[in-house]
Amino acid sequence: AKASAGRQSPSHPVTRYVYTLNGSGLAVGRTFAAVLENYQQSDGTVKIPE
């Protein structure tokens, strides 16, 4: 959240960091499933283009 410039209420004098769930906000499990679904070959292998 530091990289995304998370802010806090100016009335709160103590610096506290905000947190994000799943790291970058990307749902890793769903993203991985989507990659497998889109690039899986008929023989079961996964070929991801560069």
PDB file of N, CA, C and O in Angstrom, chain B, residues numbered from 101:
ATOM      1  N   ALA B 101       0.822  -1.188   0.000  1.00  0.00           N
ATOM      2  CA  ALA B 101       0.000   0.000   0.000  1.00  0.00           C
ATOM      3  C   ALA B 101       0.863   1.246   0.000  1.00  0.00           C
ATOM      4  O   ALA B 101       0.415   2.313  -0.420  1.00  0.00           O
ATOM      5  N   LYS B 102       2.096   1.121   0.467  1.00  0.00           N
ATOM      6  CA  LYS B 102       2.961   2.301   0.431  1.00  0.00           C
ATOM      7  C   LYS B 102       3.178   2.749  -1.009  1.00  0.00           C
ATOM      8  O   LYS B 102       3.171   3.947  -1.290  1.00  0.00           O
ATOM      9  N   ALA B 103       3.368   1.811  -1.917  1.00  0.00           N
ATOM     10  CA  ALA B 103       3.603   2.155  -3.312  1.00  0.00           C
ATOM     11  C   ALA B 103       2.370   2.758  -3.966  1.00  0.00           C
ATOM     12  O   ALA B 103       2.495   3.532  -4.915  1.00  0.00           O
ATOM     13  N   SER B 104       1.186   2.419  -3.479  1.00  0.00           N
ATOM     14  CA  SER B 104      -0.035   2.968  -4.062  1.00  0.00           C
ATOM     15  C   SER B 104      -0.489   4.238  -3.347  1.00  0.00           C
ATOM     16  O   SER B 104      -1.605   4.706  -3.570  1.00  0.00           O
ATOM     17  N   ALA B 105       0.355   4.793  -2.500  1.00  0.00           N
ATOM     18  CA  ALA B 105       0.102   6.058  -1.805  1.00  0.00           C
ATOM     19  C   ALA B 105      -1.160   6.015  -0.964  1.00  0.00           C
ATOM     20  O   ALA B 105      -1.991   6.920  -1.049  1.00  0.00           O
ATOM     21  N   GLY B 106      -1.316   4.976  -0.152  1.00  0.00           N
ATOM     22  CA  GLY B 106      -2.458   4.894   0.758  1.00  0.00           C
ATOM     23  C   GLY B 106      -2.389   6.037   1.760  1.00  0.00           C
ATOM     24  O   GLY B 106      -1.317   6.348   2.279  1.00  0.00           O
ATOM     25  N   ARG B 107      -3.506   6.651   2.026  1.00  0.00           N
ATOM     26  CA  ARG B 107      -3.547   7.814   2.919  1.00  0.00           C
ATOM     27  C   ARG B 107      -4.375   7.533   4.165  1.00  0.00           C
ATOM     28  O   ARG B 107      -5.174   6.598   4.215  1.00  0.00           O
ATOM     29  N   GLN B 108      -4.158   8.360   5.146  1.00  0.00           N
ATOM     30  CA  GLN B 108      -4.863   8.250   6.417  1.00  0.00           C
ATOM     31  C   GLN B 108      -5.463   9.615   6.731  1.00  0.00           C
ATOM     32  O   GLN B 108      -5.010  10.633   6.208  1.00  0.00           O
ATOM     33  N   SER B 109      -6.453   9.631   7.562  1.00  0.00           N
ATOM     34  CA  SER B 109      -7.113  10.880   7.952  1.00  0.00           C
ATOM     35  C   SER B 109      -6.103  11.865   8.533  1.00  0.00           C
ATOM     36  O   SER B 109      -5.310  11.483   9.394  1.00  0.00           O
ATOM     37  N   PRO B 110      -6.108  13.130   8.085  1.00  0.00           N
ATOM     38  CA  PRO B 110      -5.154  14.112   8.620  1.00  0.00           C
ATOM     39  C   PRO B 110      -5.368  14.419  10.104  1.00  0.00           C
ATOM     40  O   PRO B 110      -4.475  14.964  10.753  1.00  0.00           O
ATOM     41  N   SER B 111      -6.525  14.080  10.645  1.00  0.00           N
ATOM     42  CA  SER B 111      -6.776  14.339  12.060  1.00  0.00           C
ATOM     43  C   SER B 111      -6.084  13.322  12.969  1.00  0.00           C
ATOM     44  O   SER B 111      -6.049  13.499  14.187  1.00  0.00           O
ATOM     45  N   HIS B 112      -5.538  12.264  12.381  1.00  0.00           N
ATOM     46  CA  HIS B 112      -4.859  11.220  13.157  1.00  0.00           C
ATOM     47  C   HIS B 112      -3.352  11.505  13.116  1.00  0.00           C
ATOM     48  O   HIS B 112      -2.748  11.389  12.050  1.00  0.00           O
ATOM     49  N   PRO B 113      -2.727  11.872  14.240  1.00  0.00           N
ATOM     50  CA  PRO B 113      -1.323  12.297  14.236  1.00  0.00           C
ATOM     51  C   PRO B 113      -0.299  11.171  14.074  1.00  0.00           C
ATOM     52  O   PRO B 113       0.855  11.446  13.748  1.00  0.00           O
ATOM     53  N   VAL B 114      -0.682   9.932  14.288  1.00  0.00           N
ATOM     54  CA  VAL B 114       0.266   8.817  14.231  1.00  0.00           C
ATOM     55  C   VAL B 114       0.291   8.243  12.818  1.00  0.00           C
ATOM     56  O   VAL B 114      -0.757   7.988  12.226  1.00  0.00           O
ATOM     57  N   THR B 115       1.508   8.040  12.276  1.00  0.00           N
ATOM     58  CA  THR B 115       1.641   7.439  10.951  1.00  0.00           C
ATOM     59  C   THR B 115       1.360   5.953  11.047  1.00  0.00           C
ATOM     60  O   THR B 115       2.022   5.234  11.795  1.00  0.00           O
ATOM     61  N   ARG B 116       0.383   5.496  10.293  1.00  0.00           N
ATOM     62  CA  ARG B 116       0.055   4.073  10.232  1.00  0.00           C
ATOM     63  C   ARG B 116      -0.083   3.698   8.766  1.00  0.00           C
ATOM     64  O   ARG B 116      -0.618   4.471   7.970  1.00  0.00           O
ATOM     65  N   TYR B 117       0.395   2.519   8.412  1.00  0.00           N
ATOM     66  CA  TYR B 117       0.317   2.067   7.032  1.00  0.00           C
ATOM     67  C   TYR B 117      -0.979   1.314   6.785  1.00  0.00           C
ATOM     68  O   TYR B 117      -1.479   0.606   7.659  1.00  0.00           O
ATOM     69  N   VAL B 118      -1.509   1.476   5.592  1.00  0.00           N
ATOM     70  CA  VAL B 118      -2.687   0.708   5.205  1.00  0.00           C
ATOM     71  C   VAL B 118      -2.200  -0.579   4.549  1.00  0.00           C
ATOM     72  O   VAL B 118      -1.094  -0.616   4.009  1.00  0.00           O
ATOM     73  N   TYR B 119      -2.998  -1.615   4.589  1.00  0.00           N
ATOM     74  CA  TYR B 119      -2.595  -2.910   4.055  1.00  0.00           C
ATOM     75  C   TYR B 119      -3.542  -3.348   2.952  1.00  0.00           C
ATOM     76  O   TYR B 119      -4.728  -3.016   2.962  1.00  0.00           O
ATOM     77  N   THR B 120      -3.004  -4.093   2.008  1.00  0.00           N
ATOM     78  CA  THR B 120      -3.833  -4.652   0.948  1.00  0.00           C
ATOM     79  C   THR B 120      -3.874  -6.156   1.103  1.00  0.00           C
ATOM     80  O   THR B 120      -2.929  -6.763   1.605  1.00  0.00           O
ATOM     81  N   LEU B 121      -4.951  -6.746   0.677  1.00  0.00           N
ATOM     82  CA  LEU B 121      -5.095  -8.188   0.711  1.00  0.00           C
ATOM     83  C   LEU B 121      -4.602  -8.745  -0.617  1.00  0.00           C
ATOM     84  O   LEU B 121      -4.817  -8.116  -1.653  1.00  0.00           O
ATOM     85  N   ASN B 122      -3.959  -9.885  -0.620  1.00  0.00           N
ATOM     86  CA  ASN B 122      -3.429 -10.526  -1.825  1.00  0.00           C
ATOM     87  C   ASN B 122      -2.302  -9.714  -2.465  1.00  0.00           C
ATOM     88  O   ASN B 122      -2.180  -9.706  -3.690  1.00  0.00           O
ATOM     89  N   GLY B 123      -1.509  -9.057  -1.697  1.00  0.00           N
ATOM     90  CA  GLY B 123      -0.338  -8.361  -2.211  1.00  0.00           C
ATOM     91  C   GLY B 123      -0.663  -7.140  -3.041  1.00  0.00           C
ATOM     92  O   GLY B 123      -0.751  -6.036  -2.503  1.00  0.00           O
ATOM     93  N   SER B 124      -0.843  -7.309  -4.329  1.00  0.00           N
ATOM     94  CA  SER B 124      -1.060  -6.172  -5.221  1.00  0.00           C
ATOM     95  C   SER B 124      -2.527  -5.960  -5.546  1.00  0.00           C
ATOM     96  O   SER B 124      -2.850  -5.175  -6.437  1.00  0.00           O
ATOM     97  N   GLY B 125      -3.398  -6.625  -4.862  1.00  0.00           N
ATOM     98  CA  GLY B 125      -4.814  -6.496  -5.175  1.00  0.00           C
ATOM     99  C   GLY B 125      -5.245  -7.458  -6.260  1.00  0.00           C
ATOM    100  O   GLY B 125      -6.402  -7.454  -6.681  1.00  0.00           O
ATOM    101  N   LEU B 126      -4.320  -8.280  -6.711  1.00  0.00           N
ATOM    102  CA  LEU B 126      -4.610  -9.265  -7.745  1.00  0.00           C
ATOM    103  C   LEU B 126      -4.943 -10.586  -7.066  1.00  0.00           C
ATOM    104  O   LEU B 126      -4.163 -11.085  -6.255  1.00  0.00           O
ATOM    105  N   ALA B 127      -6.081 -11.144  -7.392  1.00  0.00           N
ATOM    106  CA  ALA B 127      -6.472 -12.423  -6.799  1.00  0.00           C
ATOM    107  C   ALA B 127      -5.635 -13.521  -7.448  1.00  0.00           C
ATOM    108  O   ALA B 127      -5.935 -13.968  -8.555  1.00  0.00           O
ATOM    109  N   VAL B 128      -4.600 -13.944  -6.763  1.00  0.00           N
ATOM    110  CA  VAL B 128      -3.622 -14.874  -7.329  1.00  0.00           C
ATOM    111  C   VAL B 128      -4.259 -16.184  -7.761  1.00  0.00           C
ATOM    112  O   VAL B 128      -3.958 -16.687  -8.844  1.00  0.00           O
ATOM    113  N   GLY B 129      -5.124 -16.740  -6.945  1.00  0.00           N
ATOM    114  CA  GLY B 129      -5.757 -18.014  -7.289  1.00  0.00           C
ATOM    115  C   GLY B 129      -6.581 -17.928  -8.559  1.00  0.00           C
ATOM    116  O   GLY B 129      -6.498 -18.805  -9.419  1.00  0.00           O
ATOM    117  N   ARG B 130      -7.377 -16.871  -8.679  1.00  0.00           N
ATOM    118  CA  ARG B 130      -8.207 -16.708  -9.879  1.00  0.00           C
ATOM    119  C   ARG B 130      -7.367 -16.402 -11.107  1.00  0.00           C
ATOM    120  O   ARG B 130      -7.682 -16.858 -12.207  1.00  0.00           O
ATOM    121  N   THR B 131      -6.297 -15.628 -10.927  1.00  0.00           N
ATOM    122  CA  THR B 131      -5.414 -15.308 -12.048  1.00  0.00           C
ATOM    123  C   THR B 131      -4.727 -16.564 -12.555  1.00  0.00           C
ATOM    124  O   THR B 131      -4.632 -16.775 -13.764  1.00  0.00           O
ATOM    125  N   PHE B 132      -4.247 -17.400 -11.642  1.00  0.00           N
ATOM    126  CA  PHE B 132      -3.587 -18.648 -12.020  1.00  0.00           C
ATOM    127  C   PHE B 132      -4.560 -19.567 -12.755  1.00  0.00           C
ATOM    128  O   PHE B 132      -4.196 -20.179 -13.759  1.00  0.00           O
ATOM    129  N   ALA B 133      -5.784 -19.665 -12.265  1.00  0.00           N
ATOM    130  CA  ALA B 133      -6.796 -20.499 -12.920  1.00  0.00           C
ATOM    131  C   ALA B 133      -7.095 -19.983 -14.319  1.00  0.00           C
ATOM    132  O   ALA B 133      -7.269 -20.777 -15.244  1.00  0.00           O
ATOM    133  N   ALA B 134      -7.159 -18.668 -14.488  1.00  0.00           N
ATOM    134  CA  ALA B 134      -7.429 -18.088 -15.806  1.00  0.00           C
ATOM    135  C   ALA B 134      -6.294 -18.379 -16.782  1.00  0.00           C
ATOM    136  O   ALA B 134      -6.539 -18.663 -17.955  1.00  0.00           O
ATOM    137  N   VAL B 135      -5.052 -18.309 -16.304  1.00  0.00           N
ATOM    138  CA  VAL B 135      -3.901 -18.625 -17.162  1.00  0.00           C
ATOM    139  C   VAL B 135      -3.959 -20.085 -17.593  1.00  0.00           C
ATOM    140  O   VAL B 135      -3.745 -20.396 -18.765  1.00  0.00           O
ATOM    141  N   LEU B 136      -4.246 -20.980 -16.654  1.00  0.00           N
ATOM    142  CA  LEU B 136      -4.341 -22.400 -16.998  1.00  0.00           C
ATOM    143  C   LEU B 136      -5.455 -22.652 -18.011  1.00  0.00           C
ATOM    144  O   LEU B 136      -5.265 -23.409 -18.964  1.00  0.00           O
ATOM    145  N   GLU B 137      -6.606 -22.030 -17.815  1.00  0.00           N
ATOM    146  CA  GLU B 137      -7.733 -22.234 -18.723  1.00  0.00           C
ATOM    147  C   GLU B 137      -7.437 -21.722 -20.124  1.00  0.00           C
ATOM    148  O   GLU B 137      -7.854 -22.336 -21.107  1.00  0.00           O
ATOM    149  N   ASN B 138      -6.726 -20.614 -20.229  1.00  0.00           N
ATOM    150  CA  ASN B 138      -6.488 -20.003 -21.532  1.00  0.00           C
ATOM    151  C   ASN B 138      -5.319 -20.599 -22.303  1.00  0.00           C
ATOM    152  O   ASN B 138      -5.305 -20.535 -23.532  1.00  0.00           O
ATOM    153  N   TYR B 139      -4.345 -21.172 -21.618  1.00  0.00           N
ATOM    154  CA  TYR B 139      -3.146 -21.655 -22.303  1.00  0.00           C
ATOM    155  C   TYR B 139      -2.919 -23.154 -22.189  1.00  0.00           C
ATOM    156  O   TYR B 139      -1.849 -23.641 -22.556  1.00  0.00           O
ATOM    157  N   GLN B 140      -3.900 -23.895 -21.687  1.00  0.00           N
ATOM    158  CA  GLN B 140      -3.738 -25.338 -21.571  1.00  0.00           C
ATOM    159  C   GLN B 140      -3.920 -25.985 -22.936  1.00  0.00           C
ATOM    160  O   GLN B 140      -4.862 -25.667 -23.662  1.00  0.00           O
ATOM    161  N   GLN B 141      -3.014 -26.894 -23.281  1.00  0.00           N
ATOM    162  CA  GLN B 141      -3.052 -27.614 -24.548  1.00  0.00           C
ATOM    163  C   GLN B 141      -3.939 -28.852 -24.406  1.00  0.00           C
ATOM    164  O   GLN B 141      -4.313 -29.228 -23.296  1.00  0.00           O
ATOM    165  N   SER B 142      -4.268 -29.473 -25.518  1.00  0.00           N
ATOM    166  CA  SER B 142      -5.146 -30.647 -25.491  1.00  0.00           C
ATOM    167  C   SER B 142      -4.524 -31.836 -24.755  1.00  0.00           C
ATOM    168  O   SER B 142      -5.245 -32.695 -24.247  1.00  0.00           O
ATOM    169  N   ASP B 143      -3.177 -31.890 -24.695  1.00  0.00           N
ATOM    170  CA  ASP B 143      -2.521 -32.999 -23.988  1.00  0.00           C
ATOM    171  C   ASP B 143      -2.341 -32.711 -22.490  1.00  0.00           C
ATOM    172  O   ASP B 143      -1.760 -33.526 -21.774  1.00  0.00           O
ATOM    173  N   GLY B 144      -2.835 -31.560 -22.011  1.00  0.00           N
ATOM    174  CA  GLY B 144      -2.774 -31.233 -20.593  1.00  0.00           C
ATOM    175  C   GLY B 144      -1.628 -30.325 -20.198  1.00  0.00           C
ATOM    176  O   GLY B 144      -1.605 -29.819 -19.076  1.00  0.00           O
ATOM    177  N   THR B 145      -0.672 -30.104 -21.095  1.00  0.00           N
ATOM    178  CA  THR B 145       0.426 -29.193 -20.780  1.00  0.00           C
ATOM    179  C   THR B 145      -0.056 -27.750 -20.900  1.00  0.00           C
ATOM    180  O   THR B 145      -1.096 -27.475 -21.498  1.00  0.00           O
ATOM    181  N   VAL B 146       0.713 -26.845 -20.325  1.00  0.00           N
ATOM    182  CA  VAL B 146       0.379 -25.421 -20.390  1.00  0.00           C
ATOM    183  C   VAL B 146       1.512 -24.714 -21.114  1.00  0.00           C
ATOM    184  O   VAL B 146       2.667 -24.792 -20.695  1.00  0.00           O
ATOM    185  N   LYS B 147       1.183 -24.023 -22.206  1.00  0.00           N
ATOM    186  CA  LYS B 147       2.180 -23.313 -23.002  1.00  0.00           C
ATOM    187  C   LYS B 147       1.802 -21.836 -23.016  1.00  0.00           C
ATOM    188  O   LYS B 147       0.829 -21.439 -23.657  1.00  0.00           O
ATOM    189  N   ILE B 148       2.581 -21.033 -22.307  1.00  0.00           N
ATOM    190  CA  ILE B 148       2.309 -19.598 -22.197  1.00  0.00           C
ATOM    191  C   ILE B 148       3.236 -18.853 -23.155  1.00  0.00           C
ATOM    192  O   ILE B 148       4.455 -18.994 -23.058  1.00  0.00           O
ATOM    193  N   PRO B 149       2.683 -18.064 -24.077  1.00  0.00           N
ATOM    194  CA  PRO B 149       3.533 -17.320 -25.013  1.00  0.00           C
ATOM    195  C   PRO B 149       4.313 -16.211 -24.304  1.00  0.00           C
ATOM    196  O   PRO B 149       3.891 -15.711 -23.261  1.00  0.00           O
ATOM    197  N   GLU B 150       5.435 -15.842 -24.872  1.00  0.00           N
ATOM    198  CA  GLU B 150       6.255 -14.773 -24.270  1.00  0.00           C
ATOM    199  C   GLU B 150       5.636 -13.424 -24.501  1.00  0.00           C
ATOM    200  O   GLU B 150       6.184 -12.411 -24.068  1.00  0.00           O
TER     201      GLU B 150
END
